[in-house]
Amino acid sequence: MASINQHRKFERNGGNPNPDGRYVLYWMQINRRLHYNYALEYAVGWANKLDKPLLIYEAVRADYPWASERTHHFLLEGMAEHQQELARRKVTYYPYLEDEPGHGKGLMKLLGSKAAIVISDEYPAYIMPQHNAAFERQSSVPFITIDSNGILPLNLTEKAPTSAFSYRKIVQKQFVKCYSEPPQADPLAGLKHSTPAVIPTSALQKWPHAGWRLQDLQKFVGRLPVNHDIGKIEMEGTRKAALERMHTFVHEELHRYGEDRNHPDEDKTSKLSPWLHFGKISSHEIVEEVFSLMPANWSPDQLEDHQGKRRGFFNADESTEGFLDELITWRETGFHFCHHREDYDQYESLPDWAKQTLNDHLSDERPYIYSYEELAQAQTHDEIWNAAQNQLRQEGRIHNYLRMLWGKKVLEWTPDPQTALEYLIDLNNWYAIDGRDPNSYSGIFWIFGRFDRAWGPERPIFGKIRYMTSKSAQSKVRLKKYLGRYNSPLFGSQ
Ligand SMILES: Cc1cc2nc3c(=O)[nH]c(=O)nc-3n(C[C@H](O)[C@H](O)[C@H](O)COP(=O)(O)OP(=O)(O)OC[C@H]3O[C@@H](n4cnc5c(N)ncnc54)[C@H](O)[C@@H]3O)c2cc1C
């Protein structure tokens, strides 16, 4: 029987590996981890087959969209960790950090021209599709991208999901098959060729190895042309930090997820999205960790199709079912949508009913109108909204429940839905450490009706789009401590 993982492979150009190539090149772009990574595993497989050394290349541009100190630090902390681990394991690592926009141009072409074959990450959003398409055009050796994003391979679906329900039905049919072909925990352990790869001197002369820069991140990042108003956060961009968070969550907090996840005062969600976004941790290993808590007579092989129903598929308690539904169904709905829809970030991609109802209410009077700057600085009349925005500015995240309210209010307080969308994309992608992800677009477009249905009664501005108010949030969820904390002078702008 064919492997389900064949759906993870994207052969971008034909041809055979170059027998004279000096190494197999793994270009690590977004799934920035050395463990549970199908792409790295595939590159190791080719290195073994061709009996060539492996070169791992990881870079950061100076001018990626929404570039800030915050994202730069997070990325570079992860690279410093890779540098240490790969030195210890004697695998050649070439970290490159652009110091001025455009300086890195030509480096991938040069590295690729000396390779036998190039492997990289398949990813359906942000700048990766363009990066991969550009390299595909210029590569003279086979270029293959591997999808290591989720439990179900992107190519398993035939079209963009229209709702979490429709995607959940596919998950329930395919989960057992996909979960039974996991990525290897430590793919580098299987690397046979022991001689290190030699990085071309012509590359190192023009594009210096970033090793020394990774020793003093503050100094290097401080000089870059990135947004310095959006500063470093406490969360560290390392795999070590991701694993610590996962263990604490799964073993100490998961049992309260069902009950407490919507209460900002409790803040009992996993907080794993930043590390998931940068690929520091894989959803496979999180699911594996959650399954380690299941009773001895439980096995994933027993799971049966559940016709898309939200609860009961995993035969687990409410907290576990709820968490796995977010991590698998909700997270991957966004990935599969972006994979099938190049216009995933465009207003036009909204369902027709949503565009129609928003259009019907275009001339409704807006009770408040705020500029982008007022929103960014958390200067609205609404203390809940300001607290959420203050948390986002300072910590790079917003509590999950309040993130929905935060988005809905921007739709209400801007002149038209297109402006609201533009502001939300910018606010989210500048400040949120998990921003620029397929789920940034799931969450933001959900505000305008994507993956949702029409609701009644029809309301001003929103029409049939689901409506949320700060007043009902105040009565439904516990947030007194949250408001005290994020509207205090320490966090707030007032
Ligand atoms: C306006 C708006 C913007 C958003 N922007 C982003 C974003 O930039 N990046 C991002 O990863 N998520 C985004 N989300 C989705 C969701 O808010 C976050 O994934 C979640 O809050 C992350 O916190 P957590 O890791 O503690 O989640 P948990 O509740 O612990 O869930 C575990 C994982 O499941 C996934 N997940 C959870 N909820 C959702 C959801 N509603 N949709 C999709 N995946 C989900 C995430 O990968 C998350 O890490 C947005 C939602 C809204 C309403």
The ligand as a MOL file (V3000), in Angstrom:
LIG
                    3D

  0  0  0     0  0            999 V3000
M  V30 BEGIN CTAB
M  V30 COUNTS 53 58 0 0 0
M  V30 BEGIN ATOM
M  V30 1 C -8.4350 37.8010 15.0490 0
M  V30 2 C -7.6700 36.5260 15.2660 0
M  V30 3 C -6.3390 36.4460 14.8900 0
M  V30 4 C -5.6140 35.2570 15.0650 0
M  V30 5 N -4.2980 35.2290 14.6800 0
M  V30 6 C -3.5800 34.0840 14.8330 0
M  V30 7 C -2.2110 34.0440 14.4530 0
M  V30 8 O -1.6440 35.0520 13.9930 0
M  V30 9 N -1.5330 32.8630 14.6050 0
M  V30 10 C -2.1300 31.7490 15.1430 0
M  V30 11 O -1.4680 30.7120 15.2720 0
M  V30 12 N -3.4240 31.7670 15.5100 0
M  V30 13 C -4.1620 32.9030 15.3940 0
M  V30 14 N -5.4740 32.9280 15.7890 0
M  V30 15 C -6.1050 31.6890 16.2930 0
M  V30 16 C -6.0050 31.4790 17.8370 0
M  V30 17 O -6.4060 32.6560 18.4860 0
M  V30 18 C -4.5880 31.1120 18.2900 0
M  V30 19 O -4.1140 30.0220 17.5330 0
M  V30 20 C -4.5570 30.7050 19.7720 0
M  V30 21 O -5.0570 31.7410 20.5540 0
M  V30 22 C -3.1310 30.4180 20.1890 0
M  V30 23 O -3.0450 30.2240 21.5710 0
M  V30 24 P -2.6630 28.8170 22.1850 0
M  V30 25 O -1.4420 28.2920 21.5050 0
M  V30 26 O -2.6230 28.9660 23.6380 0
M  V30 27 O -3.9180 27.9470 21.7260 0
M  V30 28 P -4.5550 26.5690 22.2860 0
M  V30 29 O -5.9580 26.8660 22.6670 0
M  V30 30 O -3.6750 25.9680 23.2980 0
M  V30 31 O -4.6270 25.6650 20.9920 0
M  V30 32 C -3.5510 24.8150 20.5530 0
M  V30 33 C -3.1740 25.1740 19.1220 0
M  V30 34 O -4.2860 24.9820 18.2660 0
M  V30 35 C -4.3030 25.9780 17.2420 0
M  V30 36 N -5.4930 26.8190 17.4010 0
M  V30 37 C -6.1420 27.1330 18.5450 0
M  V30 38 N -7.2090 27.9140 18.2800 0
M  V30 39 C -7.2200 28.0930 16.9480 0
M  V30 40 C -8.0770 28.7980 16.0670 0
M  V30 41 N -9.1560 29.4400 16.4980 0
M  V30 42 N -7.7910 28.7970 14.7570 0
M  V30 43 C -6.7200 28.1300 14.2900 0
M  V30 44 N -5.8710 27.4360 15.0670 0
M  V30 45 C -6.1210 27.4150 16.3780 0
M  V30 46 C -3.0540 26.8170 17.4440 0
M  V30 47 O -2.0220 26.2920 16.6470 0
M  V30 48 C -2.7690 26.6250 18.9280 0
M  V30 49 O -1.4280 26.8500 19.2800 0
M  V30 50 C -6.2430 34.1190 15.6300 0
M  V30 51 C -7.5790 34.2020 16.0160 0
M  V30 52 C -8.2780 35.3930 15.8400 0
M  V30 53 C -9.7120 35.4480 16.2630 0
M  V30 END ATOM
M  V30 BEGIN BOND
M  V30 1 1 1 2
M  V30 2 1 2 3
M  V30 3 2 2 52
M  V30 4 2 3 4
M  V30 5 1 4 5
M  V30 6 1 4 50
M  V30 7 2 5 6
M  V30 8 1 6 7
M  V30 9 1 6 13
M  V30 10 2 7 8
M  V30 11 1 7 9
M  V30 12 1 9 10
M  V30 13 2 10 11
M  V30 14 1 10 12
M  V30 15 2 12 13
M  V30 16 1 13 14
M  V30 17 1 14 15
M  V30 18 1 14 50
M  V30 19 1 15 16
M  V30 20 1 16 17
M  V30 21 1 16 18
M  V30 22 1 18 19
M  V30 23 1 18 20
M  V30 24 1 20 21
M  V30 25 1 20 22
M  V30 26 1 22 23
M  V30 27 1 23 24
M  V30 28 2 24 25
M  V30 29 1 24 26
M  V30 30 1 24 27
M  V30 31 1 27 28
M  V30 32 2 28 29
M  V30 33 1 28 30
M  V30 34 1 28 31
M  V30 35 1 31 32
M  V30 36 1 32 33
M  V30 37 1 33 34
M  V30 38 1 33 48
M  V30 39 1 34 35
M  V30 40 1 35 36
M  V30 41 1 35 46
M  V30 42 1 36 37
M  V30 43 1 36 45
M  V30 44 2 37 38
M  V30 45 1 38 39
M  V30 46 1 39 40
M  V30 47 2 39 45
M  V30 48 1 40 41
M  V30 49 2 40 42
M  V30 50 1 42 43
M  V30 51 2 43 44
M  V30 52 1 44 45
M  V30 53 1 46 47
M  V30 54 1 46 48
M  V30 55 1 48 49
M  V30 56 2 50 51
M  V30 57 1 51 52
M  V30 58 1 52 53
M  V30 END BOND
M  V30 END CTAB
M  END
